[in-house]
Every structure is written in C-alpha cells, then in structure tokens.
Amino acid sequence: MKKFLALILSVAMIFALVACGSKEGDTPNTDGDPQQTDTPAAPVDIVIATGGTTGTYYAVGNALVTTIGDKLSLSKLTAVDSGASKANVQLVTANQAQMSILQSDVLNYAHNGSGGETMFDGAADMNSLWVAGVYNETVQLVTAPSITSIEDLKGKTVCVGDVGSGTALNAAQVLEAYGMTFDDIKVMYDSFSGGAEALKNGQCEAAFTVSGAPTPALTDLATAYNFNMPSLSDEAVSYLTTNYPFLVQDNLPANTYTCVADETVCVAVKAVFTASKDLSEDVVYEITKAMFDNQADLAKAQAKFGFLSPEGAVAGSFDLHPGAEKYYKEIGVL
C-alpha cells in the first residue's frame, strides 16, 4: 500500500512540474524589448488630380494608374477629374490630392507667387514639387496669310485666349520677346475655337493656343483655312527660355499641319506630374522609376507617354521632389 501511494505522489509531482514549466514558458516578454513583426506597412493612398473627363490630363492620369498601379508596393494610386492646372495646385495644398498633372508655367507661378491675380500673385504655394515633364504643350501662333512674322502683329487684332488664362500669359511673353505688349495690338479675349472662327471670318489676324501638337483643332482649321505659323527668332527663343525657365524650345516638323510646309520654331510649357512635398522620398522614387521602367506600356495606353524620356522629364524643371531627383541622379540625367 505504501508503495502504491508513493507511486501516486511521484506521478502527481511530475504533472505539477510539467504544468509549471509550461506556464513559465508562456510568460510574456517583460524585459522591455519590442516584439518583432514581419507585417509590412500599408501602401500610401495617393489621389492624382488630373483635368476634365474629356481632356488629355484625365486620360494621361488614368493611363498611369492602370499601367503601373499594380507594380507599386509603397502606394496605391487613384486618378480623379479636376479643374486642371491651378485647381490641382490648390487640391494638393488642401491634401485632397497628393499628386497632380499640370502645366509647368502654372507650377512656376505657384512657387513664385506670380502670374497675375488670376494665378498666384502674392500667395506663393510650394506644396507641389516636380516629378516628371511628360510632353510639351506648345505655344502655337496661327495667323492670316498676310502675317509672315511676329513683328507683323503690331496694330493687328490678335486672339490671346480667355481673360486670365495661361494662354494669355504665354501670348504676352512671346510679344515681350519682340519688345511689344498688349498695348501694341488689338486684344481679343476668347477661346481658341472662337479665335479660329474669327480668323476664318476675317475678324482677327492671329490667334494663340497652348496645346500638344499636332492639335486637333488646328488640324481641322487647316482643312478650311490656309493659315501661317511664324517661327520665333533665335534671339526670341533665347530671351524666353532665359527669362521664363519653364519654357523650352519646341520645333514643330514641316507639315505638322497641311498648310505649313516648313519647320516652325516655337516654345512650349511641359505637362508635368507633381507630388506633394509631404510624400516620402521612397514613395515618389518608386513611382518615378516605375514610369520609366514601363514607358513602352504607358505609351500603348496613352499616346502622350510616347514623348516621355528621362532628359525631357527634367527639361525646364525646378524644385524637384527628392524622390524624383534621386532617380534622375541614379540614372545619370542629373
């Protein structure tokens, strides 16, 4: 009997020791060291402000999202329509968007608090930083057959775009390169479609438009009206690109439009992807690299990406986002 009781006690002690050992092993770490985890950080949600749903900016922004979106690990992209360039600066500042596409001159006006009361006079906004210039938006001047040079515009009726528009600002800059102001011409404020009709009807002698070439509205106009496109002089190009660094030289090939047989020397602004200064370097670097790694697929999705190149992306650039700058330095463009 005594042996049997001793056996029972021995078994009980073994179970007690096992239980204590299990509890001791389950005791949580209390030495202050953080618990290690392999869970990656969630991707950053990025809204890209573009333009109107029928416009090029909207198409370009959506092509970017659909082509490279699933290749990004640090961010999740969404493109939304907007009021375009100036509105996009304001959306990024309000953190309603974190990236945008806009004209390089408008970005310059924002950074310098300039461009007149319709832009950013006295209210500099540095929240949007340059990522990549995608394609040129050319400052194009179409004229009556009797106008063969920009100097010939003096005293003539010229459609310079809508009041307060970026086109009107670019028109004033071109005239300035020739020592003229709006006081030297008869100013007509209207959209290019209105200017084109006035040109055909003899109500004006010239009209400015700022858009990617070939511009469909100009292609259509050339079928009904034999217009001229005066070239800028070398001196004018030098003046404009020096005094307005957001402008770049852009030569339109002969026969870009059926009625223009010669090459036309112009200047252009860039359609630029921007990113909020609050986005991290790593996030913007990944997006910038993905754009160039997938440029061929982007061009298939939207033709404007066919103009994208590393050299062109930084032409006329200023205030690059650190993430974009890191990429361009890595590939030797900067």
C-alpha positions in Angstrom: 0.0 0.0 0.0 2.8 2.4 0.9 4.5 1.6 -2.4 1.3 2.4 -4.3 0.8 5.8 -2.5 4.5 6.7 -3.3 3.8 5.9 -6.9 0.7 8.1 -7.0 2.6 11.0 -5.4 5.5 10.7 -7.8 3.1 10.9 -10.8 1.4 13.9 -9.3 4.7 15.7 -8.8 5.7 15.0 -12.4 2.4 16.6 -13.7 2.9 19.6 -11.4 6.4 20.2 -12.7 5.3 19.9 -16.4 2.5 22.4 -15.7 4.9 24.9 -14.0 7.3 24.5 -16.9 4.5 25.3 -19.4 3.4 28.4 -17.5 7.0 29.6 -17.3 7.5 29.1 -21.0 4.3 31.0 -21.8 5.3 34.0 -19.7 5.3 37.1 -21.9 8.5 39.0 -22.6 8.8 41.7 -19.9 12.4 42.8 -20.5 11.2 45.9 -22.5 12.3 44.6 -25.9 9.6 45.2 -28.6 8.0 42.2 -30.2 9.3 41.6 -33.8 6.8 41.6 -36.6 7.1 40.9 -40.4 3.9 42.8 -41.3 4.7 45.4 -44.0 3.4 48.9 -43.8 0.2 49.6 -45.6 0.6 51.3 -49.0 0.0 55.1 -49.0 -3.2 56.1 -50.7 -2.4 58.7 -53.4 -5.1 60.7 -55.3 -3.8 62.1 -58.7 -5.7 65.3 -59.7 -5.9 65.5 -63.5 -8.4 67.6 -65.5 -11.8 67.4 -67.1 -13.0 63.9 -68.0 -12.8 64.6 -71.8 -9.3 66.1 -71.6 -5.8 64.8 -72.1 -4.8 65.2 -68.5 -7.5 62.9 -67.3 -6.5 60.3 -69.9 -2.8 60.5 -69.0 -3.5 60.2 -65.3 -5.7 57.2 -65.7 -3.2 55.5 -68.0 -0.6 55.9 -65.3 -2.8 54.3 -62.7 -3.9 51.4 -64.8 -0.4 50.7 -66.2 1.9 51.0 -63.1 -0.6 50.8 -60.2 -0.2 47.1 -59.6 3.6 47.4 -59.8 3.9 49.6 -56.8 4.3 48.3 -53.2 4.5 51.6 -51.3 1.5 53.3 -52.7 -2.0 52.9 -54.2 -2.9 55.3 -57.0 -6.3 56.7 -57.9 -6.9 59.3 -60.7 -9.7 61.9 -60.3 -11.0 64.6 -62.6 -10.5 68.2 -61.6 -10.4 71.8 -62.8 -6.8 71.3 -64.2 -3.6 73.2 -63.5 -4.3 75.9 -60.9 -7.0 73.9 -59.2 -4.6 71.0 -59.0 -2.1 73.1 -57.1 -4.8 74.0 -54.6 -6.0 70.4 -54.3 -2.6 69.2 -53.3 -2.2 72.1 -50.8 -5.5 71.1 -49.2 -4.4 67.4 -49.2 -7.4 66.5 -51.3 -4.9 65.1 -53.7 -1.3 64.0 -53.3 -0.1 64.1 -56.9 -1.3 66.0 -60.0 -0.6 66.8 -63.6 -0.4 70.5 -64.6 1.4 73.0 -66.8 5.0 73.8 -65.8 4.3 77.6 -66.1 1.4 77.3 -63.6 3.7 75.4 -61.2 6.3 78.2 -61.6 3.7 80.9 -60.9 2.7 79.0 -57.8 6.2 78.7 -56.5 7.0 82.3 -57.1 3.6 83.8 -56.1 3.3 85.3 -59.6 1.2 85.2 -62.8 -1.3 87.9 -62.0 -4.4 88.0 -59.9 -5.9 85.1 -61.8 -2.9 82.9 -60.7 -0.9 83.2 -57.5 0.2 86.9 -57.2 1.5 87.4 -53.7 0.5 83.9 -52.5 3.3 81.5 -53.2 2.5 77.9 -52.9 5.4 75.4 -52.7 3.5 72.3 -51.8 3.6 70.7 -55.3 7.1 69.5 -56.4 8.2 68.5 -59.9 8.3 64.7 -60.6 8.4 64.4 -64.5 7.6 66.5 -67.5 5.7 64.1 -69.8 5.1 66.0 -73.0 5.3 69.5 -74.5 2.3 71.9 -74.7 3.4 74.2 -77.5 2.7 77.9 -77.6 1.3 78.0 -81.2 0.5 81.1 -83.1 -1.6 80.9 -86.2 -2.0 83.9 -88.5 -3.7 85.2 -91.6 -1.7 84.6 -94.8 -0.7 88.2 -94.8 1.1 87.9 -91.5 4.6 86.4 -92.0 6.4 87.4 -88.8 5.6 88.1 -85.2 6.6 91.7 -85.7 3.7 92.0 -88.2 1.3 91.6 -85.3 1.7 95.2 -84.3 -1.6 97.0 -84.6 -3.4 93.8 -85.6 -6.3 92.1 -83.9 -5.0 89.0 -82.0 -6.9 86.4 -80.0 -4.8 85.8 -77.0 -7.1 83.3 -75.2 -9.6 83.8 -72.4 -9.2 86.5 -69.9 -6.7 85.4 -67.2 -5.8 82.2 -69.0 -2.4 80.6 -69.2 -2.6 81.1 -72.9 -2.9 84.9 -72.4 0.1 84.9 -70.2 2.2 83.0 -72.8 1.0 85.3 -75.6 2.2 88.3 -73.5 5.6 86.6 -73.0 6.0 86.0 -76.8 5.2 89.6 -77.5 7.6 90.7 -74.8 10.4 88.9 -76.6 9.8 91.3 -79.5 9.5 94.4 -77.4 5.7 94.5 -77.5 2.9 94.4 -75.0 -0.9 94.0 -75.4 -0.9 97.8 -75.8 0.7 97.3 -79.2 -2.0 95.0 -80.6 -5.8 94.9 -80.6 -6.5 92.3 -78.0 -9.3 89.8 -78.5 -10.1 87.6 -75.5 -11.7 84.3 -76.5 -11.1 80.6 -76.5 -9.1 79.2 -79.4 -12.2 77.9 -81.1 -13.6 81.4 -81.0 -10.3 82.8 -82.3 -10.2 80.2 -85.1 -13.7 81.2 -86.3 -12.7 84.9 -86.1 -9.6 84.2 -88.2 -11.6 82.4 -90.9 -14.2 85.2 -90.9 -11.6 88.0 -91.1 -12.4 89.3 -87.6 -8.8 88.9 -86.4 -5.4 88.4 -87.9 -3.9 85.9 -85.5 -4.7 83.6 -82.6 -2.7 81.9 -79.9 -3.2 78.4 -78.5 -1.2 76.3 -76.0 -1.6 72.6 -76.6 0.2 69.5 -77.6 1.0 69.3 -81.3 -0.5 68.3 -83.6 -3.5 70.0 -82.1 -6.8 68.5 -83.5 -8.4 72.0 -83.6 -5.6 73.2 -85.8 -5.6 70.1 -87.9 -9.3 70.8 -88.6 -8.7 74.5 -89.2 -6.1 73.7 -91.8 -8.7 71.9 -93.9 -10.7 75.1 -94.2 -8.2 77.9 -93.9 -4.7 78.4 -95.2 -3.0 79.8 -92.1 0.6 80.7 -91.5 2.7 79.8 -88.4 5.5 82.4 -88.0 8.7 81.0 -86.3 10.3 82.6 -83.3 13.8 84.1 -84.0 16.8 82.6 -82.2 17.0 85.8 -80.2 13.4 85.5 -79.1 13.9 81.8 -78.1 16.9 82.8 -76.0 15.1 85.6 -74.3 12.1 83.5 -73.5 14.0 80.4 -72.2 16.3 82.6 -70.1 13.6 84.9 -68.6 11.0 82.2 -68.3 12.8 79.0 -67.4 9.7 76.9 -67.5 9.6 77.5 -71.3 11.6 75.1 -73.6 12.3 75.3 -77.3 10.0 73.1 -79.4 10.4 72.9 -83.1 7.3 71.6 -85.0 8.3 69.5 -88.0 7.3 70.6 -91.5 3.8 69.5 -92.5 2.6 69.2 -88.9 -0.3 70.9 -90.4 -1.1 70.6 -94.1 -0.9 74.3 -94.8 2.5 74.8 -93.1 5.3 73.4 -95.3 8.3 74.4 -93.2 9.5 73.7 -89.7 8.2 76.1 -87.1 10.3 77.3 -84.2 8.2 77.6 -81.0 8.4 77.4 -77.3 6.5 75.1 -75.1 5.5 74.5 -71.5 5.6 71.0 -70.1 2.7 68.8 -68.9 4.2 67.9 -65.5 3.5 65.2 -62.9 3.9 66.7 -59.5 3.9 65.3 -56.0 3.2 66.7 -52.6 6.2 67.7 -50.6 4.7 65.6 -47.8 5.1 62.3 -49.8 8.2 60.4 -48.8 11.3 60.1 -50.9 10.9 56.4 -51.2 7.3 56.5 -52.4 8.0 59.1 -55.1 11.2 57.3 -56.1 9.2 54.1 -56.7 6.6 55.9 -58.8 9.2 57.7 -60.9 11.2 54.6 -61.5 8.0 52.6 -62.4 7.1 55.3 -65.0 10.3 54.9 -66.9 10.6 51.1 -66.4 7.1 50.8 -68.0 7.3 53.6 -70.6 6.5 51.4 -73.6 3.4 50.1 -71.9 2.4 53.6 -70.9 2.7 54.8 -74.5 0.4 52.0 -75.6 -2.1 53.0 -73.0 -1.9 56.8 -73.8 0.0 58.2 -76.8 1.3 61.2 -74.9 3.6 58.9 -72.9 5.4 58.3 -76.2 7.1 61.6 -75.6 8.3 60.7 -72.1 12.1 60.5 -71.8 14.5 61.0 -68.8 16.1 64.0 -70.5 12.7 65.5 -71.4 11.3 64.8 -68.0 13.8 67.3 -66.4 14.0 69.9 -69.2 12.9 73.2 -67.8 12.5 71.6 -64.3 12.7 73.3 -61.0 12.1 72.3 -57.4 12.3 68.6 -58.0 10.8 66.2 -55.4 13.7 64.5 -53.6 12.3 61.1 -54.7 12.3 62.0 -58.4 15.7 63.7 -58.0 17.2 60.5 -56.5 16.0 58.6 -59.6 17.4 61.0 -62.1 20.8 61.2 -60.3 20.8 57.4 -60.2 20.5 57.1 -64.0 22.9 59.9 -64.7 20.4 62.5 -66.1 21.3 65.0 -63.3 
